[in-house]
Every structure is written in structure tokens, then in C-alpha cells.
Amino acid sequence: LRQFQFRVGDENFCLMFVSLVPILSDEQKTKPTQHGVRDLRSLGLSPKVIFCRCPIPLAQECKDKISAFCHVGPKNVISVHDVNNVYHVPLLLLQQNLHRIIAKELHLESVMQIENPDMKSWSEMAHRLDGFEKDVKIALIGKYTGLQDSYLSVIKSLKHAAIACGRKLELVWVEASHLEKYNDNGEEK
């Protein structure tokens, strides 16, 4: 990445760092983020934006502390806290002006629509998902059900189909070998 940064120029490179901000004794801890950025800097990489994953919104004092110790602007420390569904994340990033930060860092203010991005239909969809009351239960039979990443495209397709039908998806995983009448030796189970 460092070589790529030099090749394309700083105005064409925006490194973003994602870090966990754990909560211990009701206090958000910034040390893991500080250490992660320090390790990046030791490799010659400096993030311009830091995404902080936390169960709850990041407190302003934590943002300020991360900003000070990691050498990024306070507005470039983005809180990515837990939300009802993943479709709320773009709205969360929009609220914290990530689109403006990216435009500024990459010198794109003149070519990006940064004033009023139209997220109305996205927002409606994200909030509609929160209101689904009826479920649809689908059994997914497979050979490698322990490795659900193997079925990622199928899972995503089913989730989108459930959304289109206005239902919450409940997947039931069934190991195909449990349905077989005979074992590998040809003997009846």
C-alpha cells in the first residue's frame, strides 16, 4: 500500500482504518485503536479516517482522544456503533459526513454531489426492515453447513427475496449427510 500511495500520489489515496473500541467497566477504551494506528505508522502508512466499531455511539471525549493520539481530525474519527440492521450503516456514515470527508481528502469536492446525497429510498428501505413482523422460515440443505461463507450468495439472495416479500428471514441449516439413508460404507444408518 505504501508503494501504491507513492505511485498514485497522496491526493489519490485515502487510507481508512477500522478499529474496535471495547467497553470495559462502562468505559470506552481507545488503546487498541492507538496501538493499531501506531503499527500502521511503523509501516509508513497514516490513516486519514478511523472507523471505530463499538456497541454504542462513540463518546465525544473518545473521538477527541483518538484524534489527538492518532493524528487525524476529530471529524475524521467515525463512530460505527451497532444498529438494528446493516442497511442503517450507510445512513450512519452519511450523518457523520463521511462523503464530505472523502471528497475533501481526495480533492473531489468539485465532482461529487456532496451537499444533498439522495438517500431517501435507502432510508425508507432500512427503516421498513425494522418493522417486519412476519417471518419466513427456509431450510437450507448443504454439505458444508458449518462453513456458511460457502453459501454466501445463496444467503444474500434469500435475504433480499425476504425483504422484497416484507418478511424477516429465518434460516434453518440442515446438514445433507443427516438426510442420507446409508453411511459411506453402504450400510443403513
N, C-alpha and C positions, 0 to 999 in steps of 0.2 A: 504494500500500500504506500509506503514511503516513497518508493521509486516512482510509482504511478503519480503521486502527488507532485513530485518534481517535474515529471514529464508533461502533465496537463496544466500545471500552474495552480497556485493557491486559490485563484478566483473560480476555478472549475472543480474544486474538491471540497467537500463538506463532510468531515468525519463526525459521525454521531455515535455516542457511546450509550449502551443500555446497562443499567446497574440496579441491583437490588438494594433497597433501603429497608432493612429489617426493623421490626419493632421489638425491643427488649425492655421489660419493666415500664411499659407505656411510653417509651421514648424512641423516636426515630433515630436510627444510628447511621451516621454518614461516613464512618471509617471505611467500610467496604468500597464505597464509591471513590473516596480519596485514594485508596490503595490501587484500585483498578486504573484510575487515570494516571497515577504515578508510574505504574507498569507500562502503560501505553506511551507515556512521555519518554521512558527509558529506551523505547524502540524508535523514538524520533517522530511519534505521532501525537498530535494535540487535538482533542475533540473540540468542535465548535458548538455542539449541542450535547447535553447529557439528559437522557431519559431515565427517570427514577421510578422503578417499579416498587409499589408499596400497597399494602391492603387498603390504606386510607389516603386521602389527599395529603401531599407533602406540605408540612408547615412552612410558613414563610421564613422562619429562622433557619430551618434546614436548607432551604433553597439558597439563602444568603451565605450560609457556611460552606456549602458545596461550591457556590460561585467563587467565594474568596480563596478557598484552598485548591480549587481545580482550574482557576484562571479562565473562567468563562463568565459572560454576563449573567446577571440574575435572571433575566428573561429567557436565557438560553438553557436554564435548568427546568426541564419539563416534568411535571407530575403525571405519571401514568398509573393511577390507582385502579383498584378493582371496580368494575362496572357490571351492570346486570347481564349484558351480552356484548360480544366482541364488536358488534356494529356500532356501539357507542364510542369506541376508541377514536375514530376519525373526528367525531364531534368534540371529544375531549381535547384533541390536539388543535383543532380549529379555535376552541375557546382560549387556548394559550398562545395563539398566533404563530403556530409553527410555520404556516405558509408564508408569513411575513419574514420570519427568521431565515428560512431557506432562501427566499428571494433576495434578502439583504446579503447573506453570506456568499451567494453565487452571482451577485450583481445582476439579478433578473427582474428588478422592480419594473423596468420599462416593458417587459414582455409577459409578465404574469398578471392575471386578474387577481389582485390581492386585496382589493377593497371589500368586495362583497361576493365571496365564492357562494355559488348556489348549492346549498346542501339541504334544501327543504325536503325534497323527496327522500333523501337518505335519512334525514332526521325522523320523518314520518314512519319510514320502514323500521328503524331502530326502536322507536317507541311503540309501534304496533306489536313488535315481537314480545315486548314486556307484558302485553295484555292477553296473550294467548292463554286460554283456559282449558281447551280440549287437547288431549294427547292423541298421537298416533303411535302405535307400538309396532315396530317392524323387527322381525327376526332376521339376522344376518348370519348365514351359514358359511363357514370358511375353514380352510385347513390351518391357517396361521392366525387364529383369533387373538392370540397373545401379543401379536405384533400388529396393532391396529393401524400403524402407519402404512402397512401394506395395502390397506383398504381405504386410504385417504380420499381418493377421487370418488369412490362409491359413497363414503360417509358424507362428503360435501354435497354430492348430488342429492342424496336423501334429505339432508338438512334444507337445501334450497327448495326441494319439492314440498317439504312440510311447511316451509314459510309461505309458499305460493298457495297452499291449502288452508293457511291460517291455523296451523297446529304445532304443538310442541312435539319434537321428535324424541321418542324413547327407543333406543336400540337395544335389542336383546341379542347377545353374542352366543352362537351355538357352534361348538367345535364339531366339524364334519365327522371326525373319527368316532364321536359318540353316537352317531346315527347309523354306523355301519353294523351289519348283522354278523359279519365274520371278522376275525382278527387277521394279522399279517400272515399267519400260518395256515389260514383257510379253515380254522376251527370256529364253530359258532360261539359267540360271546355269551 
